[in-house]
Amino acid sequence: MEREYIRDRTLEGHESARKRGKTIGGATVADPDMLAMALHLREQGLSLRDMAAKLVITTGKKKGQHPSPATVMRMLREHDEQATASADA
């Protein structure tokens, strides 16, 4: 019961922050150049892990580091979903 109370208060706090214009979660590390490079590497048949090792974050606190394979997968999936949605329209 106490866990539910904590969860409810946390969700209320997130909703309040969103209404004030705050973002929840980490900063985005993907940019159009990184997406273009990831698409190029995918065409070459590289794995997500290999793509992540070749990509470099260019902005923010993680500048100079490599994105995680999950970030690369999410970036490519979002691109594919947008391409499919625009093709259907």
Accessible surface in RSA format (square Angstrom, percent):
REM  Atomic radii and reference values for relative SASA: ProtOr
REM  Chains: A
REM  Algorithm: Lee & Richards
REM  Probe-radius: 1.40
REM  Slices: 20
REM RES _ NUM      All-atoms   Total-Side   Main-Chain    Non-polar    All polar
REM                ABS   REL    ABS   REL    ABS   REL    ABS   REL    ABS   REL
RES MET A   1   205.09 106.2 161.28 106.7  43.81 104.3 127.76 108.6  77.33 102.5
RES GLU A   2   132.00  75.8 123.80  93.7   8.20  19.5  47.45  91.8  84.55  69.0
RES ARG A   3   170.34  71.5 168.42  85.9   1.92   4.6  79.22 108.3  91.12  55.2
RES GLU A   4   122.29  70.2 120.11  90.9   2.18   5.2  39.99  77.4  82.29  67.2
RES TYR A   5   141.18  65.9 137.59  78.3   3.59   9.3 104.48  78.5  36.70  45.2
RES ILE A   6    77.86  44.3  75.71  56.4   2.15   5.2  77.63  55.9   0.23   0.6
RES ARG A   7   144.99  60.9 140.89  71.8   4.10   9.8  49.43  67.6  95.55  57.9
RES ASP A   8    71.77  50.3  69.51  69.2   2.26   5.3  17.70  41.7  54.07  53.9
RES ARG A   9   136.05  57.1 128.18  65.3   7.87  18.7  28.18  38.5 107.87  65.4
RES THR A  10    65.23  46.4  56.28  57.1   8.95  21.3  47.10  63.3  18.13  27.4
RES LEU A  11    85.05  47.4  81.28  58.2   3.77   9.5  81.64  57.3   3.41   9.2
RES GLU A  12    94.38  54.2  87.98  66.6   6.40  15.2  42.82  82.8  51.56  42.1
RES GLY A  13    38.31  47.2   0.00   N/A  38.31  47.2  32.80  90.0   5.51  12.3
RES HIS A  14    62.18  34.0  62.06  43.1   0.12   0.3  37.96  39.1  24.22  28.2
RES GLU A  15    89.63  51.5  89.44  67.7   0.19   0.4  25.95  50.2  63.68  52.0
RES SER A  16    46.85  39.6  42.37  56.6   4.48  10.3  26.79  57.1  20.06  28.1
RES ALA A  17    12.23  11.2  12.23  18.9   0.00   0.0  12.23  17.2   0.00   0.0
RES ARG A  18   138.84  58.3 122.26  62.3  16.58  39.5  55.11  75.3  83.73  50.7
RES LYS A  19   162.91  79.5 122.48  75.1  40.44  96.3  86.07  77.5  76.85  81.9
RES ARG A  20   157.93  66.3 123.41  62.9  34.52  82.2  74.14 101.3  83.79  50.8
RES GLY A  21    62.85  77.5   0.00   N/A  62.85  77.5  35.17  96.5  27.68  62.0
RES LYS A  22   125.12  61.0 117.19  71.9   7.93  18.9  62.79  56.5  62.33  66.4
RES THR A  23   126.28  89.8 101.72 103.1  24.56  58.5  76.43 102.7  49.86  75.4
RES ILE A  24    76.16  43.3  44.38  33.1  31.78  76.6  46.06  33.2  30.10  81.7
RES GLY A  25    65.16  80.4   0.00   N/A  65.16  80.4  37.35 102.5  27.80  62.3
RES GLY A  26    76.58  94.4   0.00   N/A  76.58  94.4  39.47 108.3  37.11  83.1
RES ALA A  27    95.46  87.8  61.03  94.2  34.43  78.3  71.73 101.0  23.73  62.9
RES THR A  28   124.26  88.4 100.81 102.2  23.45  55.9  78.91 106.0  45.34  68.5
RES VAL A  29    30.29  19.9  25.39  23.0   4.91  11.8  26.45  23.0   3.85  10.4
RES ALA A  30    43.81  40.3  24.04  37.1  19.76  45.0  24.14  34.0  19.67  52.1
RES ASP A  31    38.54  27.0  31.39  31.2   7.15  16.9  28.14  66.2  10.39  10.4
RES PRO A  32   111.25  81.1 102.35  93.3   8.90  32.3 106.42  87.9   4.82  30.0
RES ASP A  33   115.21  80.7 108.16 107.7   7.04  16.7  30.32  71.4  84.89  84.7
RES MET A  34     8.67   4.5   2.88   1.9   5.79  13.8   8.22   7.0   0.45   0.6
RES LEU A  35    43.25  24.1  43.25  30.9   0.00   0.0  43.25  30.4   0.00   0.0
RES ALA A  36    60.02  55.2  50.38  77.8   9.63  21.9  54.50  76.7   5.52  14.6
RES MET A  37    85.91  44.5  82.23  54.4   3.68   8.8  65.66  55.8  20.25  26.8
RES ALA A  38     0.00   0.0   0.00   0.0   0.00   0.0   0.00   0.0   0.00   0.0
RES LEU A  39    39.23  21.9  38.71  27.7   0.52   1.3  38.71  27.2   0.52   1.4
RES HIS A  40    89.55  48.9  87.00  60.5   2.54   6.5  59.07  60.9  30.47  35.5
RES LEU A  41     5.93   3.3   5.93   4.2   0.00   0.0   5.93   4.2   0.00   0.0
RES ARG A  42    92.25  38.7  82.98  42.3   9.27  22.1  39.71  54.3  52.54  31.8
RES GLU A  43   147.72  84.8 108.33  82.0  39.40  93.8  49.01  94.8  98.71  80.6
RES GLN A  44   105.82  59.2  70.38  51.4  35.43  84.4  34.96  74.4  70.86  53.7
RES GLY A  45    65.09  80.3   0.00   N/A  65.09  80.3  33.50  91.9  31.59  70.7
RES LEU A  46    44.17  24.6  30.64  21.9  13.52  34.0  34.47  24.2   9.69  26.1
RES SER A  47    59.88  50.6  46.41  61.9  13.47  31.0  52.68 112.2   7.20  10.1
RES LEU A  48    60.07  33.5  55.93  40.0   4.13  10.4  55.93  39.3   4.13  11.1
RES ARG A  49   184.90  77.6 181.96  92.8   2.94   7.0  62.70  85.7 122.20  74.1
RES ASP A  50    71.14  49.8  69.67  69.3   1.47   3.5   8.85  20.8  62.29  62.1
RES MET A  51     5.07   2.6   5.07   3.4   0.00   0.0   5.07   4.3   0.00   0.0
RES ALA A  52     4.90   4.5   4.73   7.3   0.17   0.4   4.90   6.9   0.00   0.0
RES ALA A  53    62.50  57.5  46.79  72.2  15.71  35.7  50.97  71.8  11.54  30.6
RES LYS A  54   121.19  59.1  96.75  59.4  24.44  58.2  49.01  44.1  72.17  76.9
RES LEU A  55     4.90   2.7   3.21   2.3   1.69   4.2   4.90   3.4   0.00   0.0
RES VAL A  56    69.35  45.6  58.86  53.3  10.49  25.3  58.86  51.1  10.49  28.4
RES ILE A  57     3.81   2.2   3.18   2.4   0.63   1.5   3.18   2.3   0.63   1.7
RES THR A  58    70.19  49.9  61.08  61.9   9.12  21.7  60.23  80.9   9.96  15.1
RES THR A  59    83.70  59.5  78.65  79.7   5.05  12.0  64.13  86.1  19.57  29.6
RES GLY A  60    59.24  73.1   0.00   N/A  59.24  73.1  38.92 106.8  20.33  45.5
RES LYS A  61   206.50 100.7 165.15 101.3  41.34  98.4 117.15 105.4  89.34  95.2
RES LYS A  62   111.90  54.6 110.94  68.1   0.96   2.3  53.79  48.4  58.11  61.9
RES LYS A  63   145.22  70.8 124.07  76.1  21.15  50.4  68.16  61.4  77.06  82.1
RES GLY A  64    50.65  62.5   0.00   N/A  50.65  62.5  27.95  76.7  22.70  50.8
RES GLN A  65    99.70  55.8  95.50  69.8   4.20  10.0  33.16  70.6  66.54  50.5
RES HIS A  66   101.86  55.7  81.19  56.4  20.66  52.9  53.59  55.2  48.26  56.2
RES PRO A  67     7.22   5.3   0.00   0.0   7.22  26.2   3.50   2.9   3.72  23.1
RES SER A  68    54.33  45.9  44.25  59.1  10.08  23.2  43.69  93.0  10.64  14.9
RES PRO A  69    52.73  38.4  52.53  47.9   0.20   0.7  52.73  43.5   0.00   0.0
RES ALA A  70    51.91  47.7  46.72  72.1   5.19  11.8  49.23  69.3   2.68   7.1
RES THR A  71    22.45  16.0  21.98  22.3   0.47   1.1   8.35  11.2  14.10  21.3
RES VAL A  72     0.00   0.0   0.00   0.0   0.00   0.0   0.00   0.0   0.00   0.0
RES MET A  73    87.75  45.4  86.12  57.0   1.63   3.9  57.56  48.9  30.19  40.0
RES ARG A  74   108.31  45.5 108.31  55.2   0.00   0.0  30.71  42.0  77.60  47.0
RES MET A  75    14.94   7.7   9.34   6.2   5.60  13.3  12.59  10.7   2.34   3.1
RES LEU A  76     8.02   4.5   8.02   5.7   0.00   0.0   8.02   5.6   0.00   0.0
RES ARG A  77   114.69  48.2 110.32  56.2   4.37  10.4  51.78  70.8  62.91  38.1
RES GLU A  78    87.39  50.2  86.39  65.4   1.00   2.4  27.06  52.3  60.34  49.3
RES HIS A  79    55.80  30.5  52.34  36.4   3.46   8.9  34.64  35.7  21.16  24.6
RES ASP A  80    54.06  37.9  51.49  51.3   2.57   6.1  27.08  63.7  26.99  26.9
RES GLU A  81   102.37  58.8  93.95  71.1   8.42  20.0  45.04  87.1  57.32  46.8
RES GLN A  82   128.83  72.0 122.02  89.2   6.82  16.2  42.82  91.2  86.01  65.2
RES ALA A  83    49.42  45.4  38.24  59.0  11.18  25.4  45.20  63.6   4.22  11.2
RES THR A  84    80.89  57.5  75.82  76.9   5.07  12.1  55.69  74.8  25.20  38.1
RES ALA A  85    63.60  58.5  50.26  77.6  13.33  30.3  56.76  79.9   6.84  18.1
RES SER A  86    81.76  69.1  58.72  78.4  23.03  53.1  49.09 104.5  32.67  45.8
RES ALA A  87    83.66  76.9  46.54  71.8  37.13  84.5  57.34  80.8  26.32  69.7
RES ASP A  88   117.07  82.0  82.14  81.8  34.93  82.6  32.32  76.1  84.75  84.5
RES ALA A  89   118.03 108.5  50.22  77.5  67.81 154.3  84.79 119.4  33.24  88.0
END  Absolute sums over single chains surface
CHAIN  1 A     7155.6       5829.4       1326.2       3975.0       3180.6
END  Absolute sums over all chains
TOTAL          7155.6       5829.4       1326.2       3975.0       3180.6
